[in-house]
Amino acid sequence: MNIEKSKSLFAKAQGYIPGGVNSPVRAFKSVGGDPLFIKTAKGAMIYDEDGNEFIEMINSWGPMLLGHANPIIEEAVRKALSDSLSFGAPTAREVEVAELITHMVPSVEKVRMVNSGTEATMSAIRLARGYTRKDKIIKFEGCYHGHGDSFLIAAGSGAATLGTPDSPGVTPGTAKDTLIAPYNDLEAVQEIAQTHKGEIAALIIEPVAGNMGCVLPKEGFLEGLRTLCDAHEIVLIFDEVMTGFRLAKGGAQELYGVIPDMTTLGKIIGGGMPVGAYGGKKEIMDFVSPAGPVYQAGTLSGNPIAMAAGLAMLTQLEENPALYTKLNEIGARTVKEVQQNLDRLSLSYTINHIGSMFSLFFTDAPVVDFRSAKAADTTKFSGYFRGMLEQGVYLAPSQFEALFLSTAFEDDIIALFSKANYDVLKAMHA
Ligand SMILES: *Cc1c(COP(=O)(O)O)cnc(C)c1O
């Protein structure tokens, strides 16, 4: 595969942009090799600067649920362009988007638009703290909630649940307010809640984790968290930046029937434009300024072009429930192919799958939390990643990312993907 243009762009980029990229995972550091510079994409296919064609398994990390260059979204953006790009003033469109979100997402009665998932989660925990007048939060090991200081916290050593900074620049003062629990371990959360009784403002979780690879909640886990948060007056926040509008039109909360107090959204909500949102119970949301005392603002929040894209995306999802049937079938068929390939090759790697999200972990043990995810063989994954790229499949460049399918993933694409998957796995184990 010729990637001369990508190589030379990456060399140049490194002179002007830290690490040559605007978000770390894009640098392919954990899998090796040079990142591809992308020029264009359509439907289920993506093309780099050198003209190589790939089956698209990242889909902008989730937003391109309907495939690239969805004509309805593009048309909505084109129409919005001629009215100017930004006003910094209220618009009719943002009210429509807010109304639609409250209809679609069970927990959301009121919603505030922001510009990224990171902004949504940072704002949500500030609000939960302001509302409860408590300081600490609980987060789960392996869950990602954007790059806000309070979330860049690693588990303490041994049995310690007090977090330690996971990045230089995060202060120990911030870290001490973040308590870390293992995913799917309700008892550990109960213990933390007891130890820090009366101190915990919020518990934030990916109801289906996508940021340690795809990890599903065990039966009863989310329900258990709901009960615990009620008992301790903790604001339960579902971070559905990834799962929102993907697993169902109302996200994981609709699918599992567990309703959080607050929800953070992003990715799909912008249809590909930079958008995030946080919403929840009226009573809590009315604590946000100017209705209430908790400050949060944004010059470009509710940007009219972003709202046009988001509205066009969400309207399609709202009006066409069959899209979810199709997405889930695509997910099921794709995963079935991978499983058959593994079986044919007598390999027993773990596949975690729900709807249109899945991960193939290079371990034969179940993956239920960050610890078990880390047991996967990342060297094997790197070989798999590079092999797939050579075969024309653009996977997320890390073992600890989920793959996101789109409605553009038609049968012929699934067949091509499956063949590449078989050939690469076979070559790896020859
Ligand atoms: C992507 C993601 C975020 C961060 O969103 P950005 O738009 O990248 O800031 C937060 N939470 C979850 C669950 C995510 O997947």
The ligand as a Tripos MOL2 file, in Angstrom:
@<TRIPOS>MOLECULE
LIG
   15    15     1     0     0
SMALL
NO_CHARGES

@<TRIPOS>ATOM
      1 C1        -16.0230   10.5530   23.1060 C.3       1 LIG1
      2 C2        -16.4970   10.5150   24.5110 C.ar      1 LIG1
      3 C3        -16.4260   11.6320   25.3510 C.ar      1 LIG1
      4 C4        -15.7270   12.8880   24.9550 C.3       1 LIG1
      5 O1        -16.3240   13.5490   23.8990 O.3       1 LIG1
      6 P1        -15.4410   14.6040   23.0460 P.3       1 LIG1
      7 O2        -16.4200   15.1570   22.0730 O.co2     1 LIG1
      8 O3        -14.3270   13.8270   22.4310 O.co2     1 LIG1
      9 O4        -14.9470   15.6230   24.0040 O.co2     1 LIG1
     10 C5        -17.0130   11.5440   26.6030 C.ar      1 LIG1
     11 N1        -17.6030   10.4200   27.0170 N.ar      1 LIG1
     12 C6        -17.6880    9.3150   26.2420 C.ar      1 LIG1
     13 C7        -18.3970    8.1060   26.7420 C.3       1 LIG1
     14 C8        -17.1180    9.3290   24.9780 C.ar      1 LIG1
     15 O5        -17.1590    8.2160   24.2440 O.3       1 LIG1
@<TRIPOS>BOND
     1     1     2 1
     2     2     3 ar
     3     2    14 ar
     4     3     4 1
     5     3    10 ar
     6     4     5 1
     7     5     6 1
     8     6     7 2
     9     6     8 1
    10     6     9 1
    11    10    11 ar
    12    11    12 ar
    13    12    13 1
    14    12    14 ar
    15    14    15 1
@<TRIPOS>SUBSTRUCTURE
     1 LIG1         1 GROUP 0 **** ****
